[in-house]
Amino acid sequence: MKTNSKCTRFVSLLLILLTIFSLAGCARKDSKDQDSTHVQGNSEESKTQSGGVKSDGYDKFSKLKIGMTKSEVNAILGEPAKVDKAYYYYDITVNGQDLELTVWIDATSGLVTNLYGDFSNDKYRMEFADSATDLSTVSDLDSGKIDNYDACKTAFKTPGFLISIDEDGVKEYLWVNTDDGHMTVTFKADGSVKTYIGVC
């Protein structure tokens, strides 16, 4: 009888220890899951609302101005990846992808005369998607009802993103909605529509 009692105690103790260890293991697993969820949460914050990857390339581009010197441009973008006469090519990151930014610097004056980045390319544009952008009225560009930048801003419900500018004041803006509808509109110096292209 004593052996049976010792055996029962031993089995009971063993079961208790196994239960404790298994619960401790579950607690560790839950802790790891919470840690990985926390890390994933942080990486999700770096994505745009449409799934694009937020990068600092466009922020750098938006600091550039016509009339800047090469050293002012380099202070923002770093050294150019390559130079071909007056064309300076800088590598920036947009939507998690490398984009070659083109800066024209006049050889005589030494000042920036044109800035361009191919932000409307499908590799990059989702970073600029905005749920507030409404492209349902783009046909009004055809009819001439939308004929200047302010009218585009009003019709599309957002100011768009400046993606190109030259010394003559010609500017190109990009609008992207969350369905990957996009419209690139070029404006003359007076703000009137010059050309437009896109898919809505």
C-alpha positions in Angstrom: 0.0 0.0 0.0 2.9 2.3 0.8 4.4 1.7 -2.6 1.1 2.5 -4.3 0.8 5.7 -2.3 4.4 6.7 -3.2 3.8 5.9 -6.8 0.6 8.0 -6.9 2.5 10.9 -5.3 5.3 10.6 -7.8 2.9 10.5 -10.7 1.0 13.5 -9.3 4.3 15.4 -8.8 5.4 14.6 -12.3 2.1 15.8 -13.8 2.3 19.0 -11.8 5.8 19.7 -13.0 4.8 18.9 -16.6 1.9 21.2 -16.4 4.1 24.0 -15.0 6.7 23.6 -17.7 4.2 23.4 -20.5 2.5 26.6 -19.2 5.9 28.3 -19.0 6.6 27.3 -22.6 3.3 28.7 -23.7 4.0 32.0 -22.0 7.4 32.2 -23.8 5.7 31.5 -27.1 3.1 34.2 -26.5 5.8 36.6 -25.6 7.7 35.8 -28.8 4.5 36.2 -30.8 3.9 39.6 -29.2 7.5 40.7 -30.0 7.2 39.6 -33.7 3.8 41.3 -33.9 5.3 44.5 -32.5 8.1 44.3 -35.1 5.6 43.7 -37.9 3.6 46.6 -36.6 6.6 48.9 -36.9 7.3 47.8 -40.4 3.6 48.3 -41.3 4.0 51.9 -40.2 6.6 52.5 -42.9 4.1 51.5 -45.6 1.7 53.9 -47.2 -2.1 53.3 -46.9 -2.1 51.7 -50.4 0.7 49.2 -49.7 3.5 51.3 -51.1 6.7 51.6 -49.1 7.4 55.0 -47.6 10.9 56.3 -48.5 12.7 59.6 -48.1 13.6 60.0 -51.8 10.7 62.2 -52.6 11.2 64.3 -49.5 14.7 65.0 -50.7 13.5 65.8 -54.3 10.9 68.2 -52.9 13.7 70.3 -51.3 15.4 70.9 -54.6 14.8 74.3 -56.4 15.5 75.8 -59.7 18.6 78.1 -59.4 20.4 76.0 -56.8 24.1 75.4 -57.1 25.6 71.9 -57.5 26.9 72.0 -53.9 23.4 72.8 -52.6 22.0 69.9 -54.5 24.8 67.6 -53.3 24.1 68.7 -49.7 20.6 67.3 -50.1 21.2 64.3 -52.4 24.8 63.4 -51.8 27.3 63.0 -54.6 25.9 62.2 -58.1 26.1 58.5 -59.2 27.2 59.8 -62.6 27.6 63.0 -64.6 27.2 63.5 -68.4 28.0 67.1 -69.3 25.2 69.1 -67.7 23.2 66.0 -66.6 23.7 65.0 -63.1 22.2 61.6 -62.0 21.4 60.9 -58.4 20.2 57.7 -56.9 17.3 58.1 -54.4 14.9 55.5 -53.0 11.1 55.7 -53.7 8.6 53.0 -52.7 11.5 50.8 -51.6 13.0 51.0 -55.2 16.1 52.8 -56.5 15.1 55.7 -58.8 17.6 57.7 -60.9 16.8 61.4 -60.4 18.0 63.8 -63.2 19.2 67.3 -62.4 20.3 69.6 -65.2 22.9 72.1 -64.1 23.8 74.8 -66.6 27.5 74.6 -67.5 27.8 78.4 -67.8 25.8 79.6 -64.8 26.4 76.5 -62.6 22.7 76.6 -61.6 20.0 74.0 -61.7 17.7 74.5 -64.7 15.6 71.3 -64.6 14.7 68.6 -62.1 13.0 65.3 -63.1 12.2 62.0 -61.5 10.2 59.2 -63.1 7.9 59.0 -60.1 4.9 58.1 -62.3 6.5 54.7 -63.2 4.6 51.8 -61.8 7.6 50.8 -59.6 7.3 54.1 -57.7 3.9 55.7 -57.9 2.1 53.6 -55.2 4.1 55.6 -52.6 2.0 58.6 -53.7 -1.4 56.9 -53.6 -3.9 58.9 -51.6 -7.4 57.8 -50.6 -8.6 61.4 -50.9 -7.6 61.6 -54.5 -10.6 61.5 -56.8 -9.9 61.0 -60.5 -13.5 60.5 -61.6 -13.5 63.9 -63.4 -10.4 63.5 -65.5 -12.6 63.6 -68.6 -13.0 67.3 -67.9 -9.4 67.7 -69.0 -10.5 66.6 -72.5 -13.4 69.0 -72.5 -11.3 71.9 -71.2 -13.5 72.3 -68.1 -10.4 71.5 -66.0 -7.8 73.8 -67.6 -5.3 74.9 -64.9 -3.6 73.7 -61.8 -6.1 75.1 -59.3 -9.0 73.4 -61.2 -7.1 70.1 -61.0 -6.5 70.5 -57.3 -10.2 71.1 -56.8 -11.4 68.4 -59.1 -8.9 65.7 -57.9 -9.4 66.8 -54.2 -5.6 66.8 -53.5 -2.7 69.0 -54.5 -0.8 66.2 -56.3 2.9 65.7 -56.2 5.4 67.9 -58.1 7.6 65.5 -60.1 9.3 67.8 -62.6 10.1 71.5 -63.0 12.2 73.6 -65.4 13.6 77.1 -65.5 10.8 78.3 -67.7 8.3 77.5 -64.9 6.8 74.4 -66.6 5.8 71.9 -63.9 4.6 68.4 -63.9 2.3 67.0 -61.2 1.3 63.4 -60.3 -2.0 62.3 -58.8 -2.5 58.7 -57.7 -5.6 57.1 -56.0 -5.6 53.9 -54.0 -6.8 51.8 -57.0 -3.6 52.7 -58.8 -5.5 55.2 -61.0 -3.0 57.9 -61.9 -2.8 61.1 -63.8 0.3 63.2 -64.7 -0.5 66.7 -65.8 2.1 69.2 -67.2 1.3 72.9 -66.6 2.7 75.9 -68.3 4.3 78.7 -66.3 1.0 80.5 -66.1 -0.6 77.4 -64.5 -2.6 76.4 -67.5 -2.8 72.7 -68.6 -0.2 71.9 -71.3 -0.4 68.0 -71.5 -1.8 65.1 -69.5 -1.5 61.4 -69.5 -2.8 58.7 -67.2 -4.9 55.6 -66.4 -8.1 56.0 -64.3 
